[in-house]
Amino acid sequence: MRLDAEEILRLVLARLDDMKAEDTLTIDLRDKSSIGDYMVVSSGRSNRHVGSVADRIVEDLHKAGIATRVEGVPHCDWVLIDAGDVIVHVFRPEVRDFYNLERMWLGSRTARRAS
């Protein structure tokens, strides 16, 4: 049984919460882009924290049968996890501020902070 985008998103958000990731933002891409249904942007406190968060997400996605592509390891300033329908970015705060990836979405109704 393949998980749908909403189930993958729930798994990702639960792991981010479990791993104490910070300032998580979910961006709904369904009517905006063909790269996926959701983009999740979050921060870790350090390179080690970013790497640990990313490892846990990838491990849990694999356990659920979701293939992933990962970029940004071993440096872990910014790790990208492509889970098909859900794209996850985990940044160190300074790197996130520099790239400001979510700036194009924050003015629209397609972005929401995790609760």
Phi and psi in radians as a Rosetta constraint file:
Dihedral C 1 N 2 CA 2 C 2 CIRCULARHARMONIC -1.563 0.35
Dihedral N 2 CA 2 C 2 N 3 CIRCULARHARMONIC 2.346 0.35
Dihedral C 2 N 3 CA 3 C 3 CIRCULARHARMONIC -1.280 0.35
Dihedral N 3 CA 3 C 3 N 4 CIRCULARHARMONIC 2.491 0.35
Dihedral C 3 N 4 CA 4 C 4 CIRCULARHARMONIC -1.501 0.35
Dihedral N 4 CA 4 C 4 N 5 CIRCULARHARMONIC 3.048 0.35
Dihedral C 4 N 5 CA 5 C 5 CIRCULARHARMONIC -1.018 0.35
Dihedral N 5 CA 5 C 5 N 6 CIRCULARHARMONIC -0.700 0.35
Dihedral C 5 N 6 CA 6 C 6 CIRCULARHARMONIC -1.170 0.35
Dihedral N 6 CA 6 C 6 N 7 CIRCULARHARMONIC -0.654 0.35
Dihedral C 6 N 7 CA 7 C 7 CIRCULARHARMONIC -1.202 0.35
Dihedral N 7 CA 7 C 7 N 8 CIRCULARHARMONIC -0.693 0.35
Dihedral C 7 N 8 CA 8 C 8 CIRCULARHARMONIC -1.101 0.35
Dihedral N 8 CA 8 C 8 N 9 CIRCULARHARMONIC -0.773 0.35
Dihedral C 8 N 9 CA 9 C 9 CIRCULARHARMONIC -1.038 0.35
Dihedral N 9 CA 9 C 9 N 10 CIRCULARHARMONIC -0.795 0.35
Dihedral C 9 N 10 CA 10 C 10 CIRCULARHARMONIC -1.052 0.35
Dihedral N 10 CA 10 C 10 N 11 CIRCULARHARMONIC -0.743 0.35
Dihedral C 10 N 11 CA 11 C 11 CIRCULARHARMONIC -1.080 0.35
Dihedral N 11 CA 11 C 11 N 12 CIRCULARHARMONIC -0.831 0.35
Dihedral C 11 N 12 CA 12 C 12 CIRCULARHARMONIC -1.051 0.35
Dihedral N 12 CA 12 C 12 N 13 CIRCULARHARMONIC -0.839 0.35
Dihedral C 12 N 13 CA 13 C 13 CIRCULARHARMONIC -1.124 0.35
Dihedral N 13 CA 13 C 13 N 14 CIRCULARHARMONIC -0.646 0.35
Dihedral C 13 N 14 CA 14 C 14 CIRCULARHARMONIC -1.121 0.35
Dihedral N 14 CA 14 C 14 N 15 CIRCULARHARMONIC -0.746 0.35
Dihedral C 14 N 15 CA 15 C 15 CIRCULARHARMONIC -1.173 0.35
Dihedral N 15 CA 15 C 15 N 16 CIRCULARHARMONIC -0.707 0.35
Dihedral C 15 N 16 CA 16 C 16 CIRCULARHARMONIC -1.036 0.35
Dihedral N 16 CA 16 C 16 N 17 CIRCULARHARMONIC -0.742 0.35
Dihedral C 16 N 17 CA 17 C 17 CIRCULARHARMONIC -1.143 0.35
Dihedral N 17 CA 17 C 17 N 18 CIRCULARHARMONIC -0.818 0.35
Dihedral C 17 N 18 CA 18 C 18 CIRCULARHARMONIC -0.985 0.35
Dihedral N 18 CA 18 C 18 N 19 CIRCULARHARMONIC -0.673 0.35
Dihedral C 18 N 19 CA 19 C 19 CIRCULARHARMONIC -1.578 0.35
Dihedral N 19 CA 19 C 19 N 20 CIRCULARHARMONIC 0.134 0.35
Dihedral C 19 N 20 CA 20 C 20 CIRCULARHARMONIC 1.076 0.35
Dihedral N 20 CA 20 C 20 N 21 CIRCULARHARMONIC 0.592 0.35
Dihedral C 20 N 21 CA 21 C 21 CIRCULARHARMONIC -1.144 0.35
Dihedral N 21 CA 21 C 21 N 22 CIRCULARHARMONIC 2.721 0.35
Dihedral C 21 N 22 CA 22 C 22 CIRCULARHARMONIC -2.082 0.35
Dihedral N 22 CA 22 C 22 N 23 CIRCULARHARMONIC 2.683 0.35
Dihedral C 22 N 23 CA 23 C 23 CIRCULARHARMONIC 0.908 0.35
Dihedral N 23 CA 23 C 23 N 24 CIRCULARHARMONIC 0.869 0.35
Dihedral C 23 N 24 CA 24 C 24 CIRCULARHARMONIC -1.338 0.35
Dihedral N 24 CA 24 C 24 N 25 CIRCULARHARMONIC 2.325 0.35
Dihedral C 24 N 25 CA 25 C 25 CIRCULARHARMONIC -2.219 0.35
Dihedral N 25 CA 25 C 25 N 26 CIRCULARHARMONIC 2.269 0.35
Dihedral C 25 N 26 CA 26 C 26 CIRCULARHARMONIC -1.850 0.35
Dihedral N 26 CA 26 C 26 N 27 CIRCULARHARMONIC 2.269 0.35
Dihedral C 26 N 27 CA 27 C 27 CIRCULARHARMONIC -2.027 0.35
Dihedral N 27 CA 27 C 27 N 28 CIRCULARHARMONIC 2.106 0.35
Dihedral C 27 N 28 CA 28 C 28 CIRCULARHARMONIC -1.416 0.35
Dihedral N 28 CA 28 C 28 N 29 CIRCULARHARMONIC 2.004 0.35
Dihedral C 28 N 29 CA 29 C 29 CIRCULARHARMONIC -1.799 0.35
Dihedral N 29 CA 29 C 29 N 30 CIRCULARHARMONIC -0.012 0.35
Dihedral C 29 N 30 CA 30 C 30 CIRCULARHARMONIC -0.934 0.35
Dihedral N 30 CA 30 C 30 N 31 CIRCULARHARMONIC -0.706 0.35
Dihedral C 30 N 31 CA 31 C 31 CIRCULARHARMONIC -1.820 0.35
Dihedral N 31 CA 31 C 31 N 32 CIRCULARHARMONIC 0.158 0.35
Dihedral C 31 N 32 CA 32 C 32 CIRCULARHARMONIC -2.025 0.35
Dihedral N 32 CA 32 C 32 N 33 CIRCULARHARMONIC -0.470 0.35
Dihedral C 32 N 33 CA 33 C 33 CIRCULARHARMONIC -2.720 0.35
Dihedral N 33 CA 33 C 33 N 34 CIRCULARHARMONIC 2.739 0.35
Dihedral C 33 N 34 CA 34 C 34 CIRCULARHARMONIC -1.706 0.35
Dihedral N 34 CA 34 C 34 N 35 CIRCULARHARMONIC 0.053 0.35
Dihedral C 34 N 35 CA 35 C 35 CIRCULARHARMONIC -1.304 0.35
Dihedral N 35 CA 35 C 35 N 36 CIRCULARHARMONIC -0.335 0.35
Dihedral C 35 N 36 CA 36 C 36 CIRCULARHARMONIC 2.996 0.35
Dihedral N 36 CA 36 C 36 N 37 CIRCULARHARMONIC 3.133 0.35
Dihedral C 36 N 37 CA 37 C 37 CIRCULARHARMONIC -1.568 0.35
Dihedral N 37 CA 37 C 37 N 38 CIRCULARHARMONIC -0.607 0.35
Dihedral C 37 N 38 CA 38 C 38 CIRCULARHARMONIC -2.426 0.35
Dihedral N 38 CA 38 C 38 N 39 CIRCULARHARMONIC 2.592 0.35
Dihedral C 38 N 39 CA 39 C 39 CIRCULARHARMONIC -2.134 0.35
Dihedral N 39 CA 39 C 39 N 40 CIRCULARHARMONIC 2.335 0.35
Dihedral C 39 N 40 CA 40 C 40 CIRCULARHARMONIC -2.047 0.35
Dihedral N 40 CA 40 C 40 N 41 CIRCULARHARMONIC 2.263 0.35
Dihedral C 40 N 41 CA 41 C 41 CIRCULARHARMONIC -2.104 0.35
Dihedral N 41 CA 41 C 41 N 42 CIRCULARHARMONIC 2.262 0.35
Dihedral C 41 N 42 CA 42 C 42 CIRCULARHARMONIC -2.571 0.35
Dihedral N 42 CA 42 C 42 N 43 CIRCULARHARMONIC 2.918 0.35
Dihedral C 42 N 43 CA 43 C 43 CIRCULARHARMONIC -2.164 0.35
Dihedral N 43 CA 43 C 43 N 44 CIRCULARHARMONIC 2.555 0.35
Dihedral C 43 N 44 CA 44 C 44 CIRCULARHARMONIC -1.956 0.35
Dihedral N 44 CA 44 C 44 N 45 CIRCULARHARMONIC 2.790 0.35
Dihedral C 44 N 45 CA 45 C 45 CIRCULARHARMONIC -1.356 0.35
Dihedral N 45 CA 45 C 45 N 46 CIRCULARHARMONIC -0.380 0.35
Dihedral C 45 N 46 CA 46 C 46 CIRCULARHARMONIC -2.711 0.35
Dihedral N 46 CA 46 C 46 N 47 CIRCULARHARMONIC 3.007 0.35
Dihedral C 46 N 47 CA 47 C 47 CIRCULARHARMONIC -1.000 0.35
Dihedral N 47 CA 47 C 47 N 48 CIRCULARHARMONIC -0.769 0.35
Dihedral C 47 N 48 CA 48 C 48 CIRCULARHARMONIC -1.084 0.35
Dihedral N 48 CA 48 C 48 N 49 CIRCULARHARMONIC -0.751 0.35
Dihedral C 48 N 49 CA 49 C 49 CIRCULARHARMONIC -1.142 0.35
Dihedral N 49 CA 49 C 49 N 50 CIRCULARHARMONIC -0.766 0.35
Dihedral C 49 N 50 CA 50 C 50 CIRCULARHARMONIC -0.993 0.35
Dihedral N 50 CA 50 C 50 N 51 CIRCULARHARMONIC -0.825 0.35
Dihedral C 50 N 51 CA 51 C 51 CIRCULARHARMONIC -1.097 0.35
Dihedral N 51 CA 51 C 51 N 52 CIRCULARHARMONIC -0.730 0.35
Dihedral C 51 N 52 CA 52 C 52 CIRCULARHARMONIC -1.138 0.35
Dihedral N 52 CA 52 C 52 N 53 CIRCULARHARMONIC -0.752 0.35
Dihedral C 52 N 53 CA 53 C 53 CIRCULARHARMONIC -1.061 0.35
Dihedral N 53 CA 53 C 53 N 54 CIRCULARHARMONIC -0.853 0.35
Dihedral C 53 N 54 CA 54 C 54 CIRCULARHARMONIC -1.080 0.35
Dihedral N 54 CA 54 C 54 N 55 CIRCULARHARMONIC -0.772 0.35
Dihedral C 54 N 55 CA 55 C 55 CIRCULARHARMONIC -1.018 0.35
Dihedral N 55 CA 55 C 55 N 56 CIRCULARHARMONIC -0.759 0.35
Dihedral C 55 N 56 CA 56 C 56 CIRCULARHARMONIC -1.156 0.35
Dihedral N 56 CA 56 C 56 N 57 CIRCULARHARMONIC -0.717 0.35
Dihedral C 56 N 57 CA 57 C 57 CIRCULARHARMONIC -1.101 0.35
Dihedral N 57 CA 57 C 57 N 58 CIRCULARHARMONIC -0.834 0.35
Dihedral C 57 N 58 CA 58 C 58 CIRCULARHARMONIC -1.077 0.35
Dihedral N 58 CA 58 C 58 N 59 CIRCULARHARMONIC -0.774 0.35
Dihedral C 58 N 59 CA 59 C 59 CIRCULARHARMONIC -1.024 0.35
Dihedral N 59 CA 59 C 59 N 60 CIRCULARHARMONIC -0.813 0.35
Dihedral C 59 N 60 CA 60 C 60 CIRCULARHARMONIC -1.217 0.35
Dihedral N 60 CA 60 C 60 N 61 CIRCULARHARMONIC -0.623 0.35
Dihedral C 60 N 61 CA 61 C 61 CIRCULARHARMONIC -1.122 0.35
Dihedral N 61 CA 61 C 61 N 62 CIRCULARHARMONIC -0.743 0.35
Dihedral C 61 N 62 CA 62 C 62 CIRCULARHARMONIC -1.103 0.35
Dihedral N 62 CA 62 C 62 N 63 CIRCULARHARMONIC -0.717 0.35
Dihedral C 62 N 63 CA 63 C 63 CIRCULARHARMONIC -1.045 0.35
Dihedral N 63 CA 63 C 63 N 64 CIRCULARHARMONIC -0.545 0.35
Dihedral C 63 N 64 CA 64 C 64 CIRCULARHARMONIC -1.513 0.35
Dihedral N 64 CA 64 C 64 N 65 CIRCULARHARMONIC 0.027 0.35
Dihedral C 64 N 65 CA 65 C 65 CIRCULARHARMONIC 1.502 0.35
Dihedral N 65 CA 65 C 65 N 66 CIRCULARHARMONIC 0.292 0.35
Dihedral C 65 N 66 CA 66 C 66 CIRCULARHARMONIC -1.730 0.35
Dihedral N 66 CA 66 C 66 N 67 CIRCULARHARMONIC 2.113 0.35
Dihedral C 66 N 67 CA 67 C 67 CIRCULARHARMONIC -1.315 0.35
Dihedral N 67 CA 67 C 67 N 68 CIRCULARHARMONIC 2.489 0.35
Dihedral C 67 N 68 CA 68 C 68 CIRCULARHARMONIC -2.301 0.35
Dihedral N 68 CA 68 C 68 N 69 CIRCULARHARMONIC 2.741 0.35
Dihedral C 68 N 69 CA 69 C 69 CIRCULARHARMONIC -2.080 0.35
Dihedral N 69 CA 69 C 69 N 70 CIRCULARHARMONIC 2.389 0.35
Dihedral C 69 N 70 CA 70 C 70 CIRCULARHARMONIC -2.220 0.35
Dihedral N 70 CA 70 C 70 N 71 CIRCULARHARMONIC 2.366 0.35
Dihedral C 70 N 71 CA 71 C 71 CIRCULARHARMONIC -2.285 0.35
Dihedral N 71 CA 71 C 71 N 72 CIRCULARHARMONIC 2.628 0.35
Dihedral C 71 N 72 CA 72 C 72 CIRCULARHARMONIC 1.865 0.35
Dihedral N 72 CA 72 C 72 N 73 CIRCULARHARMONIC -0.096 0.35
Dihedral C 72 N 73 CA 73 C 73 CIRCULARHARMONIC -1.650 0.35
Dihedral N 73 CA 73 C 73 N 74 CIRCULARHARMONIC 2.404 0.35
Dihedral C 73 N 74 CA 74 C 74 CIRCULARHARMONIC -1.709 0.35
Dihedral N 74 CA 74 C 74 N 75 CIRCULARHARMONIC -0.061 0.35
Dihedral C 74 N 75 CA 75 C 75 CIRCULARHARMONIC -1.177 0.35
Dihedral N 75 CA 75 C 75 N 76 CIRCULARHARMONIC -0.699 0.35
Dihedral C 75 N 76 CA 76 C 76 CIRCULARHARMONIC 1.084 0.35
Dihedral N 76 CA 76 C 76 N 77 CIRCULARHARMONIC 0.510 0.35
Dihedral C 76 N 77 CA 77 C 77 CIRCULARHARMONIC -1.287 0.35
Dihedral N 77 CA 77 C 77 N 78 CIRCULARHARMONIC -0.628 0.35
Dihedral C 77 N 78 CA 78 C 78 CIRCULARHARMONIC -2.686 0.35
Dihedral N 78 CA 78 C 78 N 79 CIRCULARHARMONIC 2.069 0.35
Dihedral C 78 N 79 CA 79 C 79 CIRCULARHARMONIC -1.968 0.35
Dihedral N 79 CA 79 C 79 N 80 CIRCULARHARMONIC 2.270 0.35
Dihedral C 79 N 80 CA 80 C 80 CIRCULARHARMONIC -1.853 0.35
Dihedral N 80 CA 80 C 80 N 81 CIRCULARHARMONIC 2.239 0.35
Dihedral C 80 N 81 CA 81 C 81 CIRCULARHARMONIC -2.079 0.35
Dihedral N 81 CA 81 C 81 N 82 CIRCULARHARMONIC 2.025 0.35
Dihedral C 81 N 82 CA 82 C 82 CIRCULARHARMONIC -1.754 0.35
Dihedral N 82 CA 82 C 82 N 83 CIRCULARHARMONIC 1.878 0.35
Dihedral C 82 N 83 CA 83 C 83 CIRCULARHARMONIC -1.865 0.35
Dihedral N 83 CA 83 C 83 N 84 CIRCULARHARMONIC 0.516 0.35
Dihedral C 83 N 84 CA 84 C 84 CIRCULARHARMONIC 1.419 0.35
Dihedral N 84 CA 84 C 84 N 85 CIRCULARHARMONIC -1.608 0.35
Dihedral C 84 N 85 CA 85 C 85 CIRCULARHARMONIC -1.329 0.35
Dihedral N 85 CA 85 C 85 N 86 CIRCULARHARMONIC -0.303 0.35
Dihedral C 85 N 86 CA 86 C 86 CIRCULARHARMONIC -2.237 0.35
Dihedral N 86 CA 86 C 86 N 87 CIRCULARHARMONIC 2.195 0.35
Dihedral C 86 N 87 CA 87 C 87 CIRCULARHARMONIC -1.870 0.35
Dihedral N 87 CA 87 C 87 N 88 CIRCULARHARMONIC 2.260 0.35
Dihedral C 87 N 88 CA 88 C 88 CIRCULARHARMONIC -2.085 0.35
Dihedral N 88 CA 88 C 88 N 89 CIRCULARHARMONIC 2.286 0.35
Dihedral C 88 N 89 CA 89 C 89 CIRCULARHARMONIC -2.060 0.35
Dihedral N 89 CA 89 C 89 N 90 CIRCULARHARMONIC 2.181 0.35
Dihedral C 89 N 90 CA 90 C 90 CIRCULARHARMONIC -2.085 0.35
Dihedral N 90 CA 90 C 90 N 91 CIRCULARHARMONIC 2.095 0.35
Dihedral C 90 N 91 CA 91 C 91 CIRCULARHARMONIC -2.027 0.35
Dihedral N 91 CA 91 C 91 N 92 CIRCULARHARMONIC 2.725 0.35
Dihedral C 91 N 92 CA 92 C 92 CIRCULARHARMONIC -1.300 0.35
Dihedral N 92 CA 92 C 92 N 93 CIRCULARHARMONIC 2.549 0.35
Dihedral C 92 N 93 CA 93 C 93 CIRCULARHARMONIC -0.951 0.35
Dihedral N 93 CA 93 C 93 N 94 CIRCULARHARMONIC -0.726 0.35
Dihedral C 93 N 94 CA 94 C 94 CIRCULARHARMONIC -1.140 0.35
Dihedral N 94 CA 94 C 94 N 95 CIRCULARHARMONIC -0.654 0.35
Dihedral C 94 N 95 CA 95 C 95 CIRCULARHARMONIC -1.235 0.35
Dihedral N 95 CA 95 C 95 N 96 CIRCULARHARMONIC -0.704 0.35
Dihedral C 95 N 96 CA 96 C 96 CIRCULARHARMONIC -1.075 0.35
Dihedral N 96 CA 96 C 96 N 97 CIRCULARHARMONIC -0.775 0.35
Dihedral C 96 N 97 CA 97 C 97 CIRCULARHARMONIC -1.072 0.35
Dihedral N 97 CA 97 C 97 N 98 CIRCULARHARMONIC -0.708 0.35
Dihedral C 97 N 98 CA 98 C 98 CIRCULARHARMONIC -1.098 0.35
Dihedral N 98 CA 98 C 98 N 99 CIRCULARHARMONIC -0.872 0.35
Dihedral C 98 N 99 CA 99 C 99 CIRCULARHARMONIC -1.385 0.35
Dihedral N 99 CA 99 C 99 N 100 CIRCULARHARMONIC -0.524 0.35
Dihedral C 99 N 100 CA 100 C 100 CIRCULARHARMONIC 0.796 0.35
Dihedral N 100 CA 100 C 100 N 101 CIRCULARHARMONIC 0.852 0.35
Dihedral C 100 N 101 CA 101 C 101 CIRCULARHARMONIC -0.946 0.35
Dihedral N 101 CA 101 C 101 N 102 CIRCULARHARMONIC -0.661 0.35
Dihedral C 101 N 102 CA 102 C 102 CIRCULARHARMONIC -1.429 0.35
Dihedral N 102 CA 102 C 102 N 103 CIRCULARHARMONIC -0.028 0.35
Dihedral C 102 N 103 CA 103 C 103 CIRCULARHARMONIC -0.983 0.35
Dihedral N 103 CA 103 C 103 N 104 CIRCULARHARMONIC -0.601 0.35
Dihedral C 103 N 104 CA 104 C 104 CIRCULARHARMONIC -1.283 0.35
Dihedral N 104 CA 104 C 104 N 105 CIRCULARHARMONIC -0.256 0.35
Dihedral C 104 N 105 CA 105 C 105 CIRCULARHARMONIC -1.840 0.35
Dihedral N 105 CA 105 C 105 N 106 CIRCULARHARMONIC -0.398 0.35
Dihedral C 105 N 106 CA 106 C 106 CIRCULARHARMONIC -1.116 0.35
Dihedral N 106 CA 106 C 106 N 107 CIRCULARHARMONIC -0.463 0.35
Dihedral C 106 N 107 CA 107 C 107 CIRCULARHARMONIC -1.402 0.35
Dihedral N 107 CA 107 C 107 N 108 CIRCULARHARMONIC -0.118 0.35
Dihedral C 107 N 108 CA 108 C 108 CIRCULARHARMONIC -1.871 0.35
Dihedral N 108 CA 108 C 108 N 109 CIRCULARHARMONIC 3.050 0.35
Dihedral C 108 N 109 CA 109 C 109 CIRCULARHARMONIC -1.467 0.35
Dihedral N 109 CA 109 C 109 N 110 CIRCULARHARMONIC 0.118 0.35
Dihedral C 109 N 110 CA 110 C 110 CIRCULARHARMONIC -1.554 0.35
Dihedral N 110 CA 110 C 110 N 111 CIRCULARHARMONIC -0.097 0.35
Dihedral C 110 N 111 CA 111 C 111 CIRCULARHARMONIC -1.957 0.35
Dihedral N 111 CA 111 C 111 N 112 CIRCULARHARMONIC 2.474 0.35
Dihedral C 111 N 112 CA 112 C 112 CIRCULARHARMONIC -2.573 0.35
Dihedral N 112 CA 112 C 112 N 113 CIRCULARHARMONIC 2.476 0.35
Dihedral C 112 N 113 CA 113 C 113 CIRCULARHARMONIC -1.342 0.35
Dihedral N 113 CA 113 C 113 N 114 CIRCULARHARMONIC 2.535 0.35
Dihedral C 113 N 114 CA 114 C 114 CIRCULARHARMONIC -1.208 0.35
Dihedral N 114 CA 114 C 114 N 115 CIRCULARHARMONIC 2.577 0.35
